[in-house]
Amino acid sequence: MYDVTLFSEDFSSFPLGAFPYDSDHSAMGEYHYFPEVGYKGQWHDPIANYNYKGPSWVVTNPLMDGFHMMELSRIQEPVEKGTLPTLVAGDEKWQDYQVSFRLRPLSKELFSGVLVRYQSSLRHYGIFFTQEGLEVQKIDLTQRTTLKKAALSWSTQEYQNLTITVQGNMITVSLNEKEVLSVEDDRYQNGAIALCGCMPTQYAKVEVKATGAEQNRLTEQKAKEQQRIQEKRTLYPQLKVDRKIDLQNFGAGRQIRFGHLTGTKELFFVMAQNQRRVYKDRYPVISCLTAVSIQTGAVLWQLGEPREDADVVQLTTDLPFQVYDIDNDGVDEVIASWDFKLFILDGRTGEVKKQMSTPINEEPANDLCGVEFGHHAFERLNVDAIRIVNVTGKSRPSDLLIKDRYARLWIYDDQFNLVWSFTHNNTGHFPYAYDFNGDGKDEIFSCYNMIDSDGKLAWELPISIDHTDEIVIGPIDPEHADLIAIVSGWEGFMLLKPDGTMLKRTINGHGQRISVGNYLPHNTGLEILTTTYWGSQGILYMHNCKAEELWSRELRCNGAVIAPVNWDGSGQDLVLLSASTEHGGLMDGQGDRVVAFPDDGHPELCCEVLDITGDERDEIVVWDLKSLWVYTQDAEQPKRERTYLPIKYPHYNASNYRGEFCFPRWIES
């Protein structure tokens, strides 16, 4: 019956050693396309965990066996808000198939085994060896349910031949060619396969077979999908290189700001390099600032000493700098902090126009969130991030919010007078400023806390752990004037009213990034897209304006920035995933990659969205340590009676932790 081979693996093509992994187990993949280096064959590791040391998977060749095996080389307790070491292969479109594994769990503690109908590392079935025998589990987000158990004996000294057949809603399990259990469940009707477990386990061989009818269905479905996507791609302009800039020795990762530094229409970018201090990425300091014309590539000015080592790229935090016309003289300034001072620099020359010392760290370190080793590293504040706000009620934003990593924030006016400071349980990464009550002054939403314009706590969410990674505030649902959408790690994705009322909360992995746009124009309201990183990496969730899930999909890569893109001026926003030729490009609201990056040698590490050519449509900026490229559309903008000019996150408040948005706005042509 199952006579067609869909997949086969004996690991003989792998060299001995670790399956490729991020040796630092860092946050680089939160917003950089940072693939692990090395041969992966047909497999992908979807798990990112900052607590890990060394590799999760190792290719071994036991002396007496004489063949290669993939070995799970980690011990990890299953927890509700977490994921287990996983190595996935195959096609999520597989439906009915039979998969055989030759494996050897090396311990009877906890459980180890395989996954079928794998849709993501948070949605699948697991068939696991336990001390008592075998059991089938259903994993659905944070719920792990045992569907059925079979009591039997097995030995860690012998290889086990495990065969699982998934047919319709039936899962049948055989061990050493003897059927031991079957169970019915209709939660997942399709999915790939994976290796997974809590304890060291060796996998010697994997084979997936299907019927001829299933193979024909897959072939036909793949052809139809390719045709459908190709037809979609004809509806959108594709990518065309507009310009290339040599970054010489001043390149960096996603530490870039854009603005008009000379008071003209000429657009510049400022790139910051850093040096790390004390502990990981907690106290980086700006070591070089370079202002460059994005039109010509000419350097306008440079402060500090540039360098070309990888450390300037592999920073996983913000650096404290913004580009903004803080004094309203028609020329953007650069506002930045280093060496325990806050500077306002002349955008034209980089010369200091104004400076102040950062606050002294007076609070006991043990009373604050996120201070490593129980001591302040420095007498004065090492600024983590800067945001332009308006809590004093001026005609335009001109107040400066600065913060430490996780506990305190201070607000100064444009003359460096302290307006107020606030200390609370957690600041999150990048607080949001918004005038909710219409009094002309910003309130500050910071992690789980709403702070009024006088610096007093208005309300807080009943959550005390993890922190908010990204925030979007605005007209998401037409039934509400404004809503707050946040992703807060393993505390979930939440949609809130401005008074703190929680409309919807879903814990669907470690929420890392969020964007709001008109991704599905025929729907009511706007759509909310989120993605995950720590634990289950790279799962996209598309939601409607009420935060109800429309679809989900696991990317087999990291680095999806999920930024909304006004690509063709039609009013339909696309989603920038990454600059990867293989995995990146622009995705529509149905999850189809309708604009792909060409295989032309472009940088893939970083990407950003903004209008550079001035036709109201967005360009895509991509860069790495050595070069920066700008892509534009390969077709002219068609003439329309109205111009789509959506309201987007202001570039003067750039951050790697900003929730992205495109709020629709049309201008009469």
Helices and strands as residue ranges (DSSP letters): E 4-9, E 17-18, G 28-30, E 47-48, E 57-60, E 69-72, E 86-89, E 97-105, E 112-120, E 123-129, E 133-140, E 143-151, E 160-167, E 170-175, E 178-184, E 192-197, E 201-210, H 212-233, E 239-246, E 256-259, E 268-275, E 285-293, E 299-304, G 310-312, E 321-324, E 333-338, E 341-345, E 352-357, G 365-367, G 372-374, E 385-389, E 399-403, E 408-412, E 418-423, E 432-434, E 443-446, E 449-451, E 457-460, E 470-474, E 483-487, E 493-496, E 502-506, E 511-517, E 527-532, E 535-536, E 539-543, E 549-554, E 563-565, E 574-576, E 586-587, E 593-595, E 606-610, E 619-623, E 627-633, E 642-644, E 647-648, G 651-653, E 660-663, E 666-668
